[in-house]
Amino acid sequence: MKLFSKNAVFYLILAILPTLSLAQTGLNTNGSNLNAPRTAVPFLNITPDSRSGALGDAGVALSSDLNDTYWNPAKLAFLENTDGVSVSYSPWLRQLIPDLSLSYLTYAHVVDNRNAIGVSLRYFNDGTIQLYDPNQNSQGTYYPNEYSINVAWGRKFGDGFSLGLSGGYVHSNLSDSRFSSATGDASQAGNALFVGFSLFYKTKISEFGKEGGFSFGTNVSNIGTKVSYSDNGVKDFLPSNLKVGIANTLNLDQYNQLTFTVDLNKLMVPFTRRDAKGNPISNDNISVVEGIFQSFSDAPQGISQQLEQITYSPGVEYLYNHIFAIRAGYFYQNPNSGGANYFTMGLGFRYQLLNLDFSYISAPQQNSPFANTIRFTLSANLGSAVKK
C-alpha cells in the first residue's frame, strides 16, 4: 500500500484514525461506518473466535468455552476441563485491504470447583504502509499494529450462578514516532488500562416434553483510561461495552441438541457530535464515568436514536453427539450507527480433546467489506475433567 506524505498533518491524521487506509473508505477498524460512535481501538470489540463468529457474533450466554475471557469471564467457572488453550485467526476486511488480520490466543485454568482464571492475547495487524515524500522518495515502510492483554477471573456462587472480573492493557501503535503532529507534538503509541465485570446464570428446564437448559449472561467490558496519540492530542474513549444475552438449549434426544441464542450489544460512550462540516467534536471535557452514564441519554433525537445504537445478534447451533456442530446467525447494526449487517454460518468438529471451528460471513450488501470473511479456531482441552 502506498501513501504520500505532504506535511505533518498527514501524520496527525494517521495517529487519530484507526488506520488512514480504512478511513479513506469511510470505515472503522471493526468494519462499521463512520456513523458509529467514535472510540479509540475499536478492534477490542471484534469477535475473535469462530463459534460465536458463526452465531452472528453472539456468545455472552452460550455454554462455557475457552474463549470466555472475552465473552463472559463469569462462565470460566463452569469449564469442564481443568486446563485448555485456544488460538483463533481471521483475515479481516480483505475486500478492502489485503493484509489486515486479527489473531487471538487464550488460556484457561480451573483452580478448584468454584474458581477459574483466564489469560488472553489479542493482536491486530493493521497492514503495511509505504511512506513517500512529495518527490516520490521512499521514506521507509511502517507496520502499524495493536494488541491487548487480558486477565479474567470467574467464581461460582451456587450450582448455576457466577460472577466474573477482568482487566487488561491495550497498546495501539498506529503512527511513526519520527513524525510530528500539526501542533508540533511527536506522535506516539496509545496506551490504556481497562477493567470489566460480568454475570452468568443457568438452569435446567423442560420444554415440549424434552429436557434442556436456559442461560442468561451480561458482560460490561473495556472501562478504562482514554487514549491519545500525542501529548496534547485528542483523547478518545475506549470502546466501553455492555453485552446482554440469553441462550435456550433443547435436548432433542441423547444425540441431538439445539441451541437458540441472541445477544444485544451497546457501546457505552458519549454520542458523537459533529460540526457543520461533519467532523467529530472532541469529548475531552467528559470523564470516563460521566461518558458511560451519558451514553444512555445523550442522543439529540431522543430514545429512538438511542435505540439505534443497539446491535442484535441472533444465532442457532445444532450439535450432534457433542462431536459435530452446524451454526448460523445474523448481525444487525442500524445504518445510522455503523451499518454493519451480515449473515454468518459455520461448522465445528471435535476429536477427543481437540476442537476445530470455522465460520464464514456472507454479507447481503453489494461490495460489503465483510463479504467472504472467515475465522479459524483450534482449541485443546489439556487437563482432566473437572469434578462436579
DOLO-417590 format. One line per field, with one value per residue: residue number from 1; x, y, z of N, C-alpha, C in turn; residue in one letter; chain. Coordinates in steps of 0.2 Angstrom, whole numbers. Each point is the difference from the previous one (the first is absolute). Layout:
# residues N
resi	NUM,...;
n_east	X,...;
n_north	Y,...;
n_up	Z,...;
ca_east	X,...;
ca_north	Y,...;
ca_up	Z,...;
c_east	X,...;
c_north	Y,...;
c_up	Z,...;
resn	A,...;
chain	A,...;
//
This chain:
# residues 388
resi	1,2,3,4,5,6,7,8,9,10,11,12,13,14,15,16,17,18,19,20,21,22,23,24,25,26,27,28,29,30,31,32,33,34,35,36,37,38,39,40,41,42,43,44,45,46,47,48,49,50,51,52,53,54,55,56,57,58,59,60,61,62,63,64,65,66,67,68,69,70,71,72,73,74,75,76,77,78,79,80,81,82,83,84,85,86,87,88,89,90,91,92,93,94,95,96,97,98,99,100,101,102,103,104,105,106,107,108,109,110,111,112,113,114,115,116,117,118,119,120,121,122,123,124,125,126,127,128,129,130,131,132,133,134,135,136,137,138,139,140,141,142,143,144,145,146,147,148,149,150,151,152,153,154,155,156,157,158,159,160,161,162,163,164,165,166,167,168,169,170,171,172,173,174,175,176,177,178,179,180,181,182,183,184,185,186,187,188,189,190,191,192,193,194,195,196,197,198,199,200,201,202,203,204,205,206,207,208,209,210,211,212,213,214,215,216,217,218,219,220,221,222,223,224,225,226,227,228,229,230,231,232,233,234,235,236,237,238,239,240,241,242,243,244,245,246,247,248,249,250,251,252,253,254,255,256,257,258,259,260,261,262,263,264,265,266,267,268,269,270,271,272,273,274,275,276,277,278,279,280,281,282,283,284,285,286,287,288,289,290,291,292,293,294,295,296,297,298,299,300,301,302,303,304,305,306,307,308,309,310,311,312,313,314,315,316,317,318,319,320,321,322,323,324,325,326,327,328,329,330,331,332,333,334,335,336,337,338,339,340,341,342,343,344,345,346,347,348,349,350,351,352,353,354,355,356,357,358,359,360,361,362,363,364,365,366,367,368,369,370,371,372,373,374,375,376,377,378,379,380,381,382,383,384,385,386,387,388;
n_east	4,-1,3,-2,5,-4,-2,1,-5,3,5,-2,-2,6,2,-4,0,-5,-1,4,3,-2,3,4,-2,1,5,-2,5,-5,1,-1,-5,1,-6,3,-1,4,5,5,5,-3,6,-1,-4,5,-5,4,-5,0,0,2,6,-2,-1,2,5,-3,1,-3,-5,5,0,3,5,6,-5,-2,7,-2,-4,2,5,-6,-1,6,-4,-3,7,0,5,5,3,1,2,-1,0,-1,-2,0,1,1,-6,1,-7,3,3,5,2,-7,1,-4,4,-2,3,-3,1,-3,0,-3,-1,-6,-5,3,7,0,5,0,4,0,2,-1,2,0,1,2,3,2,4,0,5,-3,5,-1,7,-5,4,2,-5,0,0,-7,0,-5,-1,-5,0,-3,1,-4,-2,-3,-5,-2,-5,-1,-6,1,-4,-3,4,2,6,2,7,1,6,2,4,-1,3,-1,4,-3,5,4,3,2,-6,-1,-4,-6,-1,4,-5,5,-2,-4,2,-6,-1,-3,-3,-3,-6,-3,-6,-2,-5,-1,-5,0,-5,-1,-3,-7,1,-7,0,4,5,2,2,0,3,2,3,4,3,2,3,6,-1,3,6,0,0,7,1,0,5,-2,0,-5,-3,1,-7,1,0,-2,-1,-6,1,-6,0,-4,0,-3,1,-1,0,0,6,2,-2,-6,4,-5,4,-5,3,0,4,0,2,3,3,3,-1,2,-6,1,1,-3,5,0,7,-3,5,3,-4,6,1,6,-5,-2,-1,4,-1,1,5,1,-1,4,4,-3,2,5,-4,2,-1,3,-5,-4,3,-2,-6,1,2,-5,4,-3,1,-5,0,2,1,1,0,4,-3,0,-1,-6,1,-7,2,-4,1,-1,4,-4,2,-4,-2,-4,1,1,-6,3,-2,-1,-1,0,4,0,6,-2,6,-1,6,-2,6,-1,-1,-3,0,-4,1,-6,2,-7,3,-6,4,-1,6,-3,3,-6,-2,-2,-2,6,-1,6,-2,6,-3,3,-4,4,-4,-1,-4,-4,1,-6;
n_north	-6,5,4,6,2,5,-1,3,3,-3,1,6,0,-3,5,4,-1,-5,1,3,-6,-2,6,-1,-6,4,-3,-3,-1,0,4,4,4,6,-2,-6,-1,5,-4,-1,-3,2,-2,3,3,-1,-4,-3,-4,-7,-3,5,0,-6,2,3,-2,-6,2,6,-3,-2,-6,-1,4,-2,3,-3,0,-1,-5,-3,3,2,-2,3,2,0,1,-5,4,-3,-2,5,0,6,-1,7,0,7,-1,7,1,-6,1,3,-3,-2,5,1,-1,-4,-1,-5,0,-5,1,-6,2,-6,5,0,-3,5,0,4,0,5,-1,5,-1,6,-1,7,-3,6,-5,1,5,1,4,6,3,7,-2,-4,4,-6,0,-6,-6,0,-3,3,0,-4,0,-6,0,-6,1,-6,1,-6,2,-6,2,-7,-5,5,3,5,3,5,1,6,0,6,0,6,-2,6,-3,6,3,2,-2,-1,0,6,2,3,-2,-4,-4,-4,-4,-3,-6,-2,1,-5,1,-6,0,-5,-1,-6,-3,-6,-2,-6,-3,-6,-2,0,-2,0,-1,5,-3,5,6,5,5,4,4,3,4,3,3,0,0,5,1,7,0,2,3,5,3,4,-6,-1,-1,-6,-2,-4,-6,4,-6,0,-7,-1,-6,-4,-7,-3,-5,-4,-5,-1,-3,-6,1,2,6,5,5,4,5,5,5,4,5,3,5,0,3,6,3,-2,6,3,3,6,-1,-3,4,-5,1,2,-5,4,4,-6,-2,-5,1,7,-2,-4,4,4,-6,-1,6,0,-4,5,-5,-1,-3,3,5,0,-2,4,1,-4,-5,-4,-5,-2,-6,-5,-5,-5,-4,-4,-4,7,-2,1,6,2,6,5,6,6,5,4,5,4,2,3,-6,0,-3,-4,-2,-6,-5,-4,-4,-7,-4,-6,-2,-6,-1,-4,2,0,6,-1,7,1,6,2,6,0,5,2,4,3,-3,-4,4,-3,1,-6,4,-3,-5,-1,-5,-1,-5,0,-5,3,3,-2,-4,6,-1,-3;
n_up	0,-5,4,-2,3,1,6,6,-3,-5,3,1,-6,-2,5,-3,-7,1,-6,-4,-1,6,3,-5,2,5,3,6,5,4,-5,5,-3,-2,-1,1,7,1,0,4,-2,-6,-1,6,-4,-4,-2,5,2,-3,6,4,-3,1,7,-5,3,1,6,2,-3,-5,-1,5,-2,-4,-4,6,0,-6,-1,5,3,2,-7,1,5,-6,-1,-5,-2,4,-6,-3,-6,-3,-7,-2,-6,-2,-6,1,-2,-2,0,5,5,-3,5,1,6,3,5,3,6,2,6,2,7,2,4,1,4,2,0,-4,-3,-4,-5,-3,-6,-1,-6,-1,-6,0,-2,-6,2,-6,3,-3,-2,0,1,3,4,1,5,-3,4,1,6,-1,6,3,7,3,6,1,6,1,4,1,4,2,0,1,-1,-1,5,-4,3,-4,1,-3,-3,-2,-5,-3,-5,-2,-4,-1,4,-5,5,-6,0,-1,5,-2,7,-4,2,2,-5,3,3,-1,7,2,6,1,2,2,0,2,-3,3,-3,2,-3,3,-6,-1,-7,-2,7,-2,3,3,-2,5,-4,4,-4,3,-4,5,-6,1,7,-3,0,-1,-6,-1,-6,4,2,-5,-2,-5,6,-3,1,4,-4,5,3,-1,2,-3,3,-4,3,-5,3,-5,5,-7,1,1,-6,0,-1,2,-1,3,-3,4,-3,5,-4,4,-4,5,-6,1,-1,-6,2,-5,-3,-2,0,6,2,4,5,3,4,-1,0,-2,6,2,7,-1,-4,5,5,-3,-1,6,-1,-4,-2,-5,-3,6,3,-5,0,6,-2,-5,6,0,0,-5,3,-4,3,-3,5,-5,5,-3,5,1,-6,-2,-3,-1,-2,2,-2,3,-2,5,-4,3,-6,5,2,-6,-1,5,-5,3,-4,4,-1,2,1,4,2,3,1,4,2,-7,-1,-6,0,-4,-1,-3,-3,-1,-2,2,3,-5,-1,4,5,2,-7,1,6,2,5,3,3,3,3,5,2,4,4,6,0,0,7,-1;
ca_east	-4,4,-3,4,1,1,2,-1,-7,-1,2,-5,-5,2,0,-7,-4,3,5,-1,-3,-7,-4,-1,-5,-6,-1,4,4,-5,-4,-6,2,2,-6,1,3,7,4,6,1,-7,1,-1,-7,-1,-1,6,0,-4,-7,-5,0,-5,-6,-2,4,-4,4,1,-4,1,3,7,5,6,1,-5,3,-3,-7,-3,4,-3,-1,6,-1,-4,4,0,7,4,4,-1,2,-4,3,-4,3,-5,1,-5,-2,5,-3,3,7,2,5,-2,-2,-1,2,-3,3,-2,1,-5,1,-4,4,-4,-6,-3,4,4,3,2,5,0,4,-3,4,-3,5,-3,3,6,-1,6,0,4,0,-3,4,0,5,-2,2,0,-6,-2,-5,-5,-2,-3,-1,-2,1,-5,0,-7,-1,-7,-1,-7,-4,-6,0,-2,1,7,2,6,3,6,4,5,4,0,5,-1,5,-3,3,7,3,5,-4,-4,-7,0,2,7,1,2,-5,2,-5,-5,0,-5,-2,-7,-3,-7,-3,-5,-5,-3,-5,-3,-4,-4,-7,-3,-4,-2,1,7,5,4,3,-1,5,0,6,1,7,2,7,4,-1,7,3,0,6,2,6,5,0,-5,-5,-7,-1,-6,-2,1,-7,-3,-5,-5,-3,-5,-3,-3,1,-5,3,-5,3,-5,1,7,5,-2,-1,-1,1,-1,3,0,3,-1,7,0,6,-1,4,-5,-2,5,-2,4,-1,-4,3,-1,5,-2,1,3,-4,5,-3,-4,4,-2,-6,-6,-1,-4,-7,-3,-1,-7,-5,3,-1,-4,-7,-4,0,1,7,4,-1,4,7,0,1,-3,4,-3,3,-3,5,-2,5,-2,4,6,6,0,-4,-1,-2,-2,-2,-1,2,-3,2,-4,4,2,5,6,-2,3,-5,3,-1,5,-1,6,0,5,2,4,3,3,1,1,-6,1,-6,0,-6,1,-5,-3,-3,-5,1,5,6,1,7,0,-1,5,5,0,3,2,2,2,0,2,-1,6,-1,-5,-7,-1,-4,-6;
ca_north	6,6,6,5,5,7,4,-4,-1,-7,-5,1,-4,-7,-2,1,-5,-7,0,5,-4,-1,6,2,-4,2,-6,-1,-6,-5,-1,4,6,5,2,-3,4,1,-3,-2,-7,-4,-7,-3,-3,-5,-7,-3,-7,-2,-2,6,3,-3,1,8,3,-1,-5,1,-5,-6,-5,3,-2,3,7,4,6,6,0,0,-3,-4,-7,-4,-4,-6,-4,-7,-3,5,4,0,5,1,5,2,4,2,5,5,5,-1,3,7,0,-7,-3,1,-7,0,-6,-1,-5,0,-6,0,-5,-1,-1,-5,-1,7,5,-1,6,0,5,1,5,2,3,2,2,6,0,3,6,3,7,3,8,3,-1,-7,-4,-5,1,-6,-3,1,-6,2,-6,1,-6,1,-5,0,-5,0,-4,-2,-4,-3,1,-4,-5,3,7,2,7,0,6,0,6,-1,5,0,4,2,3,1,5,0,5,4,5,4,2,7,4,0,-5,-6,-5,-6,-5,1,-5,1,-5,0,-5,-2,-5,-4,-4,-5,-5,-5,-5,-5,1,-5,3,-4,-7,-2,4,5,4,7,3,7,3,7,1,7,-1,6,7,2,7,2,-1,6,-2,6,3,5,-2,-2,-6,-4,-5,-7,-2,-3,-4,-4,-5,-4,-5,-6,-6,-5,-6,-5,-7,-3,-6,-1,2,7,6,6,6,7,5,7,5,7,3,8,4,5,6,6,1,4,6,3,7,1,-4,-7,-2,-2,5,-3,-1,0,3,-5,-5,-7,-2,4,-2,-7,1,5,-4,-2,6,6,0,6,-2,-3,-8,-4,0,-3,-7,-1,-2,-6,-5,-7,-6,-7,-6,-6,-5,-7,-4,-7,-4,4,0,4,5,5,6,5,6,6,6,6,6,5,4,6,-1,-5,-3,-6,-6,-5,-7,-4,-7,-3,-7,-2,-7,-2,-6,-1,6,5,3,4,4,5,4,3,5,1,7,2,7,0,3,1,-2,-6,-6,-6,0,-7,0,-7,-1,-7,0,-7,-1,-3,-3,-5,2,3,-3,4;
ca_up	0,0,3,-1,5,-2,6,6,1,-2,6,5,-2,1,7,3,-3,1,-5,-5,-6,2,0,-7,-2,4,4,6,0,1,-6,0,-3,4,4,6,5,-1,5,-1,-1,0,-1,6,0,-6,2,-1,-1,-5,3,0,-7,-4,3,-1,5,7,5,7,4,-3,4,1,-4,2,-2,5,2,-4,0,6,5,5,-2,1,6,-2,-5,2,1,4,-4,-7,-4,-6,-4,-5,-5,-5,-5,2,-5,-6,-6,-1,1,-1,5,7,4,7,3,7,3,7,4,6,5,5,7,5,-2,-1,-3,-6,-3,-7,-2,-7,-4,-7,-4,-6,-5,-4,-7,-1,-3,-3,1,-5,1,-6,-6,-1,4,5,6,4,0,7,1,6,4,6,3,7,5,5,5,3,6,1,6,1,6,-1,-6,-6,0,1,-2,-3,-1,-5,-1,-6,-2,-7,-3,-7,-4,-7,-4,1,5,-4,-3,4,-2,-2,5,2,5,-3,0,5,0,5,5,5,5,0,4,-1,4,-4,4,-4,3,-4,4,-4,-1,-4,-5,-5,2,0,4,-3,5,-2,3,-1,1,-1,1,-1,-1,-3,3,2,-1,-7,-4,-4,-4,1,7,0,-5,2,4,-1,4,-1,-2,6,-4,4,-4,4,-5,3,-5,2,-2,0,-2,-4,2,3,-5,-4,5,-3,4,-3,4,-3,4,-2,1,0,2,5,-1,-1,-7,-4,-3,-6,-2,-6,-6,1,4,7,5,5,6,5,7,3,4,-2,3,-3,-7,0,2,-5,-7,-1,0,-3,-8,-1,-2,5,1,-6,-2,5,-2,-6,1,3,-5,2,-2,1,-3,1,-1,1,3,0,4,2,-5,-7,1,-6,3,-5,3,-3,3,-3,3,-3,-4,3,6,-2,-6,-1,-1,-4,2,2,0,2,2,5,0,6,0,7,3,-4,-3,-5,-2,-6,-2,-6,0,-7,0,-5,-4,-6,1,7,2,4,-4,-1,5,3,6,2,7,2,7,3,7,2,6,2,1,6,4,1;
c_east	4,-4,5,0,1,2,-2,-7,-1,1,-5,-7,1,-1,-7,-5,3,5,-2,-4,-7,-4,-2,-6,-7,-1,4,3,-5,-5,-7,1,1,-6,1,3,7,3,7,0,-7,2,-1,-7,-1,0,6,-1,-5,-7,-5,0,-5,-7,-2,4,-3,4,-1,-4,0,3,8,5,6,1,-4,4,-2,-7,-3,4,-4,-1,6,-1,-3,3,0,7,4,4,-2,3,-3,4,-5,3,-5,3,-5,-1,4,-3,3,7,3,4,-2,-2,0,2,-1,3,-3,1,-4,2,-5,4,-3,-7,-5,3,4,3,2,5,-1,4,-4,4,-3,5,-3,3,7,-1,7,0,4,-1,-3,3,1,6,-2,2,0,-7,-2,-5,-4,-3,-3,0,-3,1,-5,1,-7,-1,-8,-1,-8,-3,-6,1,-1,1,8,1,7,3,6,3,6,4,0,5,-1,5,-1,4,8,3,5,-4,-4,-7,0,1,7,2,2,-6,3,-6,-5,0,-6,-1,-7,-2,-7,-3,-6,-4,-2,-5,-3,-5,-3,-7,-2,-5,-2,1,8,4,4,3,-1,6,0,7,1,8,1,8,3,-1,7,2,-1,6,1,6,5,-2,-6,-6,-6,0,-7,-2,2,-8,-3,-7,-5,-3,-5,-3,-3,1,-5,2,-6,3,-5,0,7,6,0,-2,-1,0,-2,3,-1,4,-2,6,-1,7,-2,5,-4,-1,5,-3,5,-1,-4,3,0,6,-2,3,3,-4,5,-2,-4,4,-3,-6,-6,-2,-4,-7,-4,-2,-8,-5,2,-2,-5,-7,-4,1,1,7,5,-1,4,7,1,1,-3,3,-4,4,-3,6,-3,6,-1,6,6,6,-1,-5,-1,-3,-2,-3,-1,2,-3,2,-3,5,2,5,6,-2,3,-5,2,-3,6,-1,7,-1,5,1,3,3,4,0,1,-6,3,-6,1,-6,1,-6,-2,-4,-5,1,5,6,1,7,0,0,6,5,-1,4,2,1,1,1,2,-1,6,0,-5,-7,-1,-5,-6,-1;
c_north	6,6,6,5,7,4,-3,-1,-7,-4,1,-4,-7,-2,0,-6,-7,-2,5,-3,-2,6,2,-3,2,-6,1,-7,-6,-1,4,6,6,3,-3,5,0,-3,-1,-8,-5,-8,-4,-4,-5,-7,-4,-7,-2,-2,6,3,-3,1,8,4,0,-5,1,-5,-7,-5,2,-4,4,7,5,6,6,0,1,-3,-4,-7,-4,-5,-7,-4,-7,-4,5,5,0,6,1,5,1,4,2,5,5,5,-1,3,7,0,-7,-3,2,-7,1,-7,0,-6,0,-7,1,-6,0,-1,-5,0,7,5,-2,7,-1,6,0,5,1,4,2,3,5,0,4,7,3,7,3,8,2,-1,-8,-4,-4,3,-6,-3,0,-6,2,-7,2,-7,2,-6,0,-5,0,-6,-2,-4,-2,2,-4,-4,4,8,1,7,0,7,-1,6,-1,6,0,5,1,4,1,6,0,6,5,7,4,2,7,4,0,-6,-6,-5,-6,-5,1,-6,1,-7,-1,-6,-2,-5,-3,-4,-6,-4,-5,-5,-5,2,-6,4,-5,-8,-2,4,5,5,7,4,8,3,8,2,8,0,7,6,2,7,1,-1,6,-2,5,3,5,-2,-2,-6,-3,-5,-7,-2,-4,-3,-4,-5,-4,-6,-6,-5,-5,-7,-6,-6,-4,-8,-1,2,7,5,6,6,6,5,7,4,7,4,8,2,5,6,6,0,4,6,2,7,1,-4,-7,-3,-1,6,-3,-1,0,2,-5,-5,-7,-2,4,-2,-7,2,5,-4,-2,5,6,0,6,-2,-4,-8,-4,0,-4,-8,-2,-2,-7,-5,-6,-6,-6,-5,-7,-5,-7,-4,-8,-3,3,-1,4,6,4,6,5,6,6,6,6,6,6,4,7,-1,-5,-4,-6,-6,-6,-7,-4,-8,-3,-7,0,-7,-1,-7,-1,7,6,3,5,3,4,4,5,6,1,7,1,6,-2,3,1,-2,-6,-6,-5,0,-7,1,-8,0,-7,1,-7,0,-4,-4,-6,3,3,-5,4,0;
c_up	0,3,-1,5,-2,5,6,2,-2,6,6,-2,1,7,3,-2,1,-6,-5,-6,1,0,-7,-2,4,5,6,-1,0,-6,0,-3,5,4,7,5,-1,6,-2,-1,0,-2,6,0,-6,3,-2,-2,-5,2,0,-7,-5,2,0,5,7,4,7,5,-2,6,1,-5,2,-2,4,3,-4,1,7,6,5,-2,1,5,-1,-6,3,0,3,-3,-8,-4,-6,-4,-6,-5,-5,-5,0,-6,-6,-7,-1,1,0,6,7,3,7,3,7,3,8,4,7,4,5,7,4,-3,0,-4,-7,-3,-7,-2,-8,-3,-7,-4,-7,-5,-4,-7,-1,-4,-3,0,-6,1,-7,-7,-2,3,5,7,5,0,8,1,6,3,6,4,7,4,5,5,3,5,0,6,0,7,0,-7,-6,-1,1,-2,-2,0,-5,0,-5,-2,-8,-3,-8,-3,-7,-4,2,4,-3,-2,6,-2,-2,5,3,5,-4,1,4,0,6,4,5,4,0,5,-2,5,-3,5,-5,5,-4,4,-5,-1,-4,-5,-5,2,0,5,-3,5,-3,4,-1,2,-1,1,-2,0,-3,3,2,-2,-8,-4,-4,-3,0,7,1,-5,3,4,-2,5,-2,-2,6,-3,5,-5,5,-5,4,-5,3,-3,0,-2,-3,2,3,-5,-3,5,-5,4,-4,5,-3,5,-2,3,0,2,6,0,-2,-8,-4,-3,-5,-1,-7,-6,1,4,7,4,6,6,6,7,3,3,-3,3,-2,-7,0,2,-6,-6,0,0,-4,-8,-1,-2,5,0,-7,-3,5,-1,-6,2,3,-6,2,-3,2,-4,2,-1,1,1,-1,4,3,-4,-6,2,-6,3,-5,4,-4,4,-3,4,-4,-5,2,5,-2,-6,-2,0,-4,3,2,0,2,2,6,0,7,-1,7,3,-4,-3,-6,-3,-6,-1,-6,0,-7,1,-5,-5,-6,2,8,2,4,-4,0,6,4,6,1,8,2,8,3,8,3,7,1,1,7,4,2,8;
resn	M,K,L,F,S,K,N,A,V,F,Y,L,I,L,A,I,L,P,T,L,S,L,A,Q,T,G,L,N,T,N,G,S,N,L,N,A,P,R,T,A,V,P,F,L,N,I,T,P,D,S,R,S,G,A,L,G,D,A,G,V,A,L,S,S,D,L,N,D,T,Y,W,N,P,A,K,L,A,F,L,E,N,T,D,G,V,S,V,S,Y,S,P,W,L,R,Q,L,I,P,D,L,S,L,S,Y,L,T,Y,A,H,V,V,D,N,R,N,A,I,G,V,S,L,R,Y,F,N,D,G,T,I,Q,L,Y,D,P,N,Q,N,S,Q,G,T,Y,Y,P,N,E,Y,S,I,N,V,A,W,G,R,K,F,G,D,G,F,S,L,G,L,S,G,G,Y,V,H,S,N,L,S,D,S,R,F,S,S,A,T,G,D,A,S,Q,A,G,N,A,L,F,V,G,F,S,L,F,Y,K,T,K,I,S,E,F,G,K,E,G,G,F,S,F,G,T,N,V,S,N,I,G,T,K,V,S,Y,S,D,N,G,V,K,D,F,L,P,S,N,L,K,V,G,I,A,N,T,L,N,L,D,Q,Y,N,Q,L,T,F,T,V,D,L,N,K,L,M,V,P,F,T,R,R,D,A,K,G,N,P,I,S,N,D,N,I,S,V,V,E,G,I,F,Q,S,F,S,D,A,P,Q,G,I,S,Q,Q,L,E,Q,I,T,Y,S,P,G,V,E,Y,L,Y,N,H,I,F,A,I,R,A,G,Y,F,Y,Q,N,P,N,S,G,G,A,N,Y,F,T,M,G,L,G,F,R,Y,Q,L,L,N,L,D,F,S,Y,I,S,A,P,Q,Q,N,S,P,F,A,N,T,I,R,F,T,L,S,A,N,L,G,S,A,V,K,K;
chain	A,A,A,A,A,A,A,A,A,A,A,A,A,A,A,A,A,A,A,A,A,A,A,A,A,A,A,A,A,A,A,A,A,A,A,A,A,A,A,A,A,A,A,A,A,A,A,A,A,A,A,A,A,A,A,A,A,A,A,A,A,A,A,A,A,A,A,A,A,A,A,A,A,A,A,A,A,A,A,A,A,A,A,A,A,A,A,A,A,A,A,A,A,A,A,A,A,A,A,A,A,A,A,A,A,A,A,A,A,A,A,A,A,A,A,A,A,A,A,A,A,A,A,A,A,A,A,A,A,A,A,A,A,A,A,A,A,A,A,A,A,A,A,A,A,A,A,A,A,A,A,A,A,A,A,A,A,A,A,A,A,A,A,A,A,A,A,A,A,A,A,A,A,A,A,A,A,A,A,A,A,A,A,A,A,A,A,A,A,A,A,A,A,A,A,A,A,A,A,A,A,A,A,A,A,A,A,A,A,A,A,A,A,A,A,A,A,A,A,A,A,A,A,A,A,A,A,A,A,A,A,A,A,A,A,A,A,A,A,A,A,A,A,A,A,A,A,A,A,A,A,A,A,A,A,A,A,A,A,A,A,A,A,A,A,A,A,A,A,A,A,A,A,A,A,A,A,A,A,A,A,A,A,A,A,A,A,A,A,A,A,A,A,A,A,A,A,A,A,A,A,A,A,A,A,A,A,A,A,A,A,A,A,A,A,A,A,A,A,A,A,A,A,A,A,A,A,A,A,A,A,A,A,A,A,A,A,A,A,A,A,A,A,A,A,A,A,A,A,A,A,A,A,A,A,A,A,A,A,A,A,A,A,A,A,A,A,A,A,A,A,A,A,A,A,A,A,A,A,A,A,A,A,A,A,A,A,A;
//
